[in-house]
């Protein structure tokens, strides 16, 4: 055993993209993967969706491994190993939903064993081996997951049973997203995503956005512990959210390369903050101090 200081260096990304059919999971995953490699030949797709990945061949010459049923965890593991041996850098598994509820997937395996609770003792290790392979792979891995509307049967105040809609739910074993570094959820057919899980801190609680190759480059920089370059928009956002002159001054001093470009924004925000702290601008019981004088 040896104790060492924690350090993030050359982390392999484990990223999920989930959404209903037609929301752009495959397209988003491909753009993100290209942003991480800048070389389509280093990208591969394990395609369980009837060769749907090939519909995007106009984007570039990426590699495709068509995985047919049965979609057992063992066959997924074999497919991942084929891509690793080929030297693939970013692997897209499109999708992992089939491993859980597809033909020959975990749910069907459980059913064939008898469908009893004790039969999970044989199925769970198979599923866990699939998860472990994703986590231990030498590739960066992007998974796509289908989502479906989640319902439950509840008893209303009148004593009658009613169907209650609870938004959407990923079609895979519960808890899968907690194994990931980042999990993006596509929220509409315009390809807008939000982060439902984010260990990088780059996207959590941020506005929805459309995944592109720049997203991949940004995530690769995080994986390699390379500082992400500060943009004009980043500084403007911080100027607008500054709560004091001292905070604004620190922001100004920390960004010398933007001092001249954003001089008017800094000055305008400074004037605004100074106005807020002037006594005559405060009110008491609804009347300003100047009105009471």
URBEL-V836635 format. One record per residue. N is the residue number from 1. RES is the residue in one letter. PHI is phi in degrees with one decimal (NA if undefined). Layout:
# URBEL-V836635
N_RES_PHI + N_RES_PHI
This chain:
# URBEL-V836635
1_X_NA + 2_X_-144.2 + 3_X_-88.7 + 4_X_-138.2 + 5_X_-74.2 + 6_X_-66.4 + 7_X_-156.5 + 8_X_-92.0 + 9_X_-149.8 + 10_X_52.3 + 11_X_-71.3 + 12_X_-89.4 + 13_X_-72.7 + 14_X_-124.3 + 15_X_-122.3 + 16_X_-115.0 + 17_X_-127.9 + 18_X_-123.3 + 19_X_169.7 + 20_X_-65.2 + 21_X_-59.9 + 22_X_89.0 + 23_X_-89.3 + 24_X_101.2 + 25_X_-64.0 + 26_X_-65.6 + 27_X_-61.4 + 28_X_-63.0 + 29_X_-63.3 + 30_X_-66.1 + 31_X_-63.7 + 32_X_-63.4 + 33_X_-62.2 + 34_X_-64.9 + 35_X_-61.6 + 36_X_-81.4 + 37_X_-113.5 + 38_X_56.7 + 39_X_-154.6 + 40_X_-60.6 + 41_X_-69.8 + 42_X_-96.3 + 43_X_-110.7 + 44_X_-134.3 + 45_X_-121.9 + 46_X_-86.8 + 47_X_-102.0 + 48_X_-104.7 + 49_X_-103.6 + 50_X_56.8 + 51_X_62.6 + 52_X_-67.0 + 53_X_-62.3 + 54_X_-66.0 + 55_X_-65.2 + 56_X_-104.8 + 57_X_-63.5 + 58_X_-67.8 + 59_X_-70.7 + 60_X_169.8 + 61_X_-90.5 + 62_X_-83.9 + 63_X_-94.2 + 64_X_-130.6 + 65_X_-117.1 + 66_X_-78.1 + 67_X_-103.3 + 68_X_-98.6 + 69_X_-62.0 + 70_X_-79.0 + 71_X_-95.1 + 72_X_-76.9 + 73_X_-55.4 + 74_X_-63.1 + 75_X_-69.2 + 76_X_-62.0 + 77_X_-61.8 + 78_X_-61.8 + 79_X_-65.8 + 80_X_-62.4 + 81_X_-66.0 + 82_X_-60.0 + 83_X_-69.4 + 84_X_-62.2 + 85_X_-66.4 + 86_X_-82.6 + 87_X_79.2 + 88_X_-67.0 + 89_X_-93.5 + 90_X_-123.7 + 91_X_-112.4 + 92_X_-103.7 + 93_X_-102.7 + 94_X_-124.5 + 95_X_-129.1 + 96_X_-84.2 + 97_X_-59.9 + 98_X_-65.8 + 99_X_-63.0 + 100_X_-93.8 + 101_X_-125.5 + 102_X_-85.0 + 103_X_-63.0 + 104_X_82.9 + 105_X_-80.4 + 106_X_-59.8 + 107_X_-64.6 + 108_X_-72.4 + 109_X_-60.9 + 110_X_-61.2 + 111_X_-64.2 + 112_X_-68.4 + 113_X_-76.7 + 114_X_131.0 + 115_X_70.5 + 116_X_-87.5 + 117_X_-58.9 + 118_X_-67.7 + 119_X_-71.9 + 120_X_-64.7 + 121_X_-62.8 + 122_X_-95.5 + 123_X_-81.4 + 124_X_-56.0 + 125_X_-61.0 + 126_X_-66.5 + 127_X_-65.1 + 128_X_-65.1 + 129_X_-63.3 + 130_X_-64.6 + 131_X_-60.8 + 132_X_-61.3 + 133_X_-65.4 + 134_X_-62.3 + 135_X_-68.9 + 136_X_-101.1 + 137_X_-62.7 + 138_X_-80.6 + 139_X_-96.6 + 140_X_-70.9 + 141_X_-123.5 + 142_X_-114.1 + 143_X_-109.1 + 144_X_-112.3 + 145_X_-137.8 + 146_X_-71.9 + 147_X_-121.9 + 148_X_-133.9 + 149_X_-69.0 + 150_X_-100.2 + 151_X_-120.2 + 152_X_-145.1 + 153_X_-100.8 + 154_X_-118.4 + 155_X_-96.8 + 156_X_-77.9 + 157_X_-64.0 + 158_X_-89.1 + 159_X_85.6 + 160_X_-92.4 + 161_X_-78.7 + 162_X_-136.2 + 163_X_-88.8 + 164_X_-116.6 + 165_X_-88.9 + 166_X_-120.5 + 167_X_76.7 + 168_X_-116.6 + 169_X_-137.1 + 170_X_-68.9 + 171_X_-89.5 + 172_X_-168.6 + 173_X_-66.5 + 174_X_-57.4 + 175_X_98.5 + 176_X_-59.0 + 177_X_-64.6 + 178_X_-72.4 + 179_X_-83.1 + 180_X_-92.0 + 181_X_-74.9 + 182_X_-138.7 + 183_X_-129.7 + 184_X_-101.3 + 185_X_-113.8 + 186_X_-73.9 + 187_X_-104.5 + 188_X_-159.7 + 189_X_-79.7 + 190_X_-92.6 + 191_X_72.9 + 192_X_-70.7 + 193_X_-125.2 + 194_X_-133.3 + 195_X_-88.8 + 196_X_-94.7 + 197_X_-154.9 + 198_X_-154.5 + 199_X_-84.1 + 200_X_-81.3 + 201_X_78.9 + 202_X_-84.1 + 203_X_-127.7 + 204_X_-66.3 + 205_X_60.2 + 206_X_-106.0 + 207_X_-60.2 + 208_X_-61.5 + 209_X_-152.1 + 210_X_-103.5 + 211_X_-66.0 + 212_X_-143.8 + 213_X_-65.5 + 214_X_-64.6 + 215_X_-61.3 + 216_X_-64.3 + 217_X_-64.2 + 218_X_-64.8 + 219_X_-69.3 + 220_X_-64.5 + 221_X_-59.9 + 222_X_-64.7 + 223_X_-60.6 + 224_X_-93.7 + 225_X_59.5 + 226_X_-91.7 + 227_X_-56.3 + 228_X_-76.2 + 229_X_-58.2 + 230_X_-81.2 + 231_X_-103.8 + 232_X_-57.9 + 233_X_-63.3 + 234_X_-61.8 + 235_X_-69.1 + 236_X_-59.7 + 237_X_-62.1 + 238_X_-71.0 + 239_X_-61.1 + 240_X_-64.4 + 241_X_-95.3 + 242_X_-62.2 + 243_X_-107.1 + 244_X_-152.7 + 245_X_-66.3 + 246_X_-63.7 + 247_X_-65.5 + 248_X_-66.5 + 249_X_-62.8 + 250_X_-62.3 + 251_X_-61.5 + 252_X_-62.6 + 253_X_-69.3 + 254_X_-79.5 + 255_X_-129.7 + 256_X_-60.5 + 257_X_-70.2 + 258_X_-110.8 + 259_X_-61.3 + 260_X_-75.2 + 261_X_-61.6 + 262_X_-108.2 + 263_X_-58.5 + 264_X_-66.6 + 265_X_-66.1 + 266_X_-62.8 + 267_X_-65.2 + 268_X_-62.2 + 269_X_-68.2 + 270_X_-63.1 + 271_X_-60.4 + 272_X_-63.1 + 273_X_-68.4 + 274_X_-68.2 + 275_X_-64.7 + 276_X_-67.3 + 277_X_-97.1 + 278_X_-73.2 + 279_X_-55.9 + 280_X_-68.3 + 281_X_-93.5 + 282_X_-87.6 + 283_X_-126.1 + 284_X_-138.0 + 285_X_55.8 + 286_X_86.0 + 287_X_-114.7 + 288_X_-70.7 + 289_X_-60.7 + 290_X_-63.5 + 291_X_-72.4 + 292_X_-85.9 + 293_X_-71.9
